Each structure stands twice: as C-alpha cells, then as structure tokens.
Amino acid sequence: MSDMIKCVAIDDEPPALDIIENFCRRIGNVELQKFSNPTKGLEEIRRNPPDIVFLDIEMDGINGIDIASRLPENTCFIFTTAYLKYALEGFDLDAVDYLHKPFAFSRFQVAFTKALRRIGRQPIQTTSQCIVVKRDYNSVSIPIDDILYIEAVEGYSKIFRTSGECVMSRILLKNILTMLPTEAFIRIHRSYIVSKSKVKSFNKQEIALNNGIVLPVGRQYASEISSIMAK
C-alpha cells in the first residue's frame, strides 16, 4: 500500500527490536524492517530511504550517534536507548525524539506522532489492540482483552488467556509490561502481571481473578495495588 509508513529499526538486541515491531503493529499501517547489524541497516536506509528510523545508541562495536551522523540528509529518526547521558547529543543531531528504555506503548505513540508531523503525515489512529510475541520460531498475536494474567518463569513469560490457552514466550516480564496499556494492567508481584478488568477481589496479600485463580501480592507492590485498584 502506498500510504504505509515505512520504518527501519536498528538495535543489536533482538528483544528490543521485537518490542518496536509489536508497537508498530499496534499502531497499524506500518511496514517495519529490523536490523541487529547497524552497518546493514544503514546500507538499507541509504538504498531505500524509509519514512522513520528507530536507532539504538549503545551497540556492540559501534555508536548509534555515529550511525545518525551518516544517515541521508533529512532522515527522520528517533533514538532508543537505556542511557540518558546521550540525550543532549542526540537532540543536537536533530533527532525527532528520544525514547528511554524500557518505554511504554503510550510513550512510543507520542514519539511516532512527532515523527509523522516532521514528515508531513497525518497521525494514525491505533486500530490493533493486540500484542505480538515470539513462541518458538513463530509470532503470536494476542488480543489484549483476552489476557488474564502473565507469569514469569525462568526467563520466559507465560501468558494466560481467558480462552484457556497459555502462550509461553522467551521475553522478560518487565519487557512485556512495556507492551501493555498501563491503564489496563498492573504488576502485583515480581512474577505476575494481571489485567485489572479480570480482578474479582484483592487485599494486601493476594488477588483473586474472575475465574477463581488466586495470585500472591508482593510486599513491595501492596501499597500501590491498594491505591490503584481502589480507584
């Protein structure tokens, strides 16, 4: 489709690329190419200039600041990095925005909208209410409304669905939390995230879900849960 927003993401950490891919799917109408090799990513940008570039800064063997300085003139790009120390330098290079990892979908939307304005395109209304995760070698799209709770299990996340299915994905719980709308989900324990709409009752020790499952509440999360869920 000619009206697709063409994007390129460069990051030497595949899980970070997967998060950007998932967020682009949620926005919709976005065609994304992912590169864990910065040099190959730069070559593709020069060969087929995209509308928007997502660029990590601290990468193995090369700095994203250097890549940014070698982008074609007027390339619209957004920095994504865990290191705040690069923010000022990034804006000096005319980055449209700077996303500090881990960033939530709502923050990604703000940056994406800024980029669209920069290139003279209209903001896109979010149409997809799903997250996309890797299961083995396949991508699985899971409707947000179908998520009951998520459990961390030794470097994996088990996503329990109201339909009864359980999806196991090699993604950390803290990363999957950034993929979810903050107004709809809450972390209740170092090992659990729950959908607020699926909570039947709660106290400072445990949360009961609509299907009868009871999950523990971590002490460090108890006060926050009480204040949020009581609203």
N, C-alpha and C positions, 0 to 999 in steps of 0.2 A: 504494500500500500504506500502511495506516495506521501501520505500525511503521517506516516510513522515517525517517531522521534528516534533517530539513530544515535546510539550511545556506545562508548567504549569504556571499559573499566580495567585499570591496571593495578594489580596488587599481588605481591608474591605469596600471600596466604590464601589458598583456595576457599577456606570458610568465609573470609571477608568478601570474596567475590560472590559467593553463594547468597550472602545477605543482600548485597546490592541487586543481584538478579531477582531475588524474592521481592524486594521493594519495588523494582521496576515492573514486575508482573502485577503487583497490587495497584500500581498507578495505571497500568494498561496503555496500549498503543505505543509501546516502547520496544525497539529492537536493540538488544544488547549483545556486544561481543566482549568476552572476558579474556584477559591475558595475565598469566602469572609470570611471564617473561617480559620485562619492561622494554627491552630492545625490539622484540617482535611487535609489541603493542604500538610503539612509536612508529615503526615501519608501516603498520596498517593504517594508522591515523594519517600519515603523510600520503599513503596511496589512495585511501578513501576517506576523506575528512568527514567525521561524524558531526552531529549537532552538539553533543555534550560529551565531555570526558571526565571520568572519575579517576582520580590519581592518588595513590598512596605515596607517602613521602619517604618513610624509613624502610627501604627494601634492601635485600641482601645484595651487596656489591654495587649498588647504585642509589643515588638520592633522587627522590621524585622532584625536588626543586630543579635539578639538572635536566630532567626529562621535560618539565614545564617550560624551561627556557629554550628548549629545542622544538617545541610544538609550532606548527604553522601559524602564521600571523592571524590574529582574531579568533583563535580557537577558544571556545567557551569551556572552561574546566573548573572542577570542584575538587579541592584537596580532601582526602580522607586519611586520618592518621591518629595514632594514640598519643602523639607528642605535641603538647601545646606550645612548646618552645619555637615551633616553626610557623606559628600563626601569622606573625607580623611579616616575615619574609614572604609567606605565601600571598598575602594581600598586596605586597609590593609588586608581585608578578602579575597582578590583575586577576587573581582567582575570583570567581563569582561568589564563592562561599568556602567555608572551611568546616568540615564535619569531624568532630572529635569522637573517636571510637571509645566505647560502643555507643552508637547513636540510634535513637528510636525512629520508627517509621514517620512519625509526625515531624521530626526534625529534618529527615530526608526530604519530605514533601516540600518543606519551606525552601530548602536549597534547590530542589528541582524546579520549583516555581520561579525562583530568582533567575535560574539559568534560561528558562523559557522566555522570560521577559528580555533577557540580554540578547537572545537570538531573534526576538520579534515574533514569538509563537504564543498562542493563547494557552493559559493554564488548562491542564487536563483534569477532568473530574474523576476521582477514584471510582472505578467500577468493580474491580475484583476484591472480594472480601475473603481472600484465601491466603494461606502461607504455603510456600513451596519448600520442601525439604528433600534431602537425599536419603533414599533407602536402598542400600546396596549400590547398584550402579544406575538406578533409576531415580527420576524426580517424581515426588508425590505431591499433589495439590490437595490441601486440606481446608475445607471451609472453616472459617474462624468460629462460626456459630456451632459447629459440630465438635469443638474441642471441649472436653470435660475437665481434664487436668493433665499436667505433664510432670513426669518423674525423671530425675537424674539418676542414671545407673552406670557408673564406671566409664565416664567419657561419652556416654550415649544419652539421648533423651527418648523416653517412652511417652508417646502422645496418645492418651486415652480419649477415644471419641464416644459421643453419645450413641452412635450407631452400634457400638460394641467392639469395633475394630481397634487394635492397638498398632501404632506405627513406631518402629524403632529406627532412630536416625543418629548417625555419628555427628552430633552437634552438641555443644555445651549448653547447659540450661541458661546461663547468663546471656548467651548469644541468641537463643531462641526467644528470650524475653524481649529483646530489642525488635523482633519481628512482629510482635503482637501489639494491638492498640492498648495504651496504658490505662485507658478508662474502662477497659473490659476485663483485664487480667491483673492478678496480684500474686506476688511471691509470698508464700506463707512459711517457708522452711528452706534451708539450703538445698533440699532435694525436691521441692514441689512448687509448682505454679498452678493456680486454679482460675477457672472462669468465674467471675463474680456472679454472673447470672445463674450459675448452677449451684450456688451455695444455699443450702436449706437452713442451717443454723451454725453458730460459731461461738467460741469463747476463747480465752487466752491459751488454752491447751490444745484445742482441736477444732477442726471444721468438718461439718457433715454436709455432703453433697446430696443433690436431689435423688440420686439413685441408691442412697443408703451408705455409700462409701465414706469412711471417716479417715481423715488425714491429720497428722500431727502439726502443730504450730510451733515453729522455732522461737525460743525466748527472745531473740533479737528482733523478731518480726511482730511480736504480740501487740505492742502498743500501736504500731502503725496500722495493723489489721483492724484493731478495735475502732480507731478513729475513722478509717476509710469505709469500713463496712457498715458503720452506724449511720452514715450519711443517707 
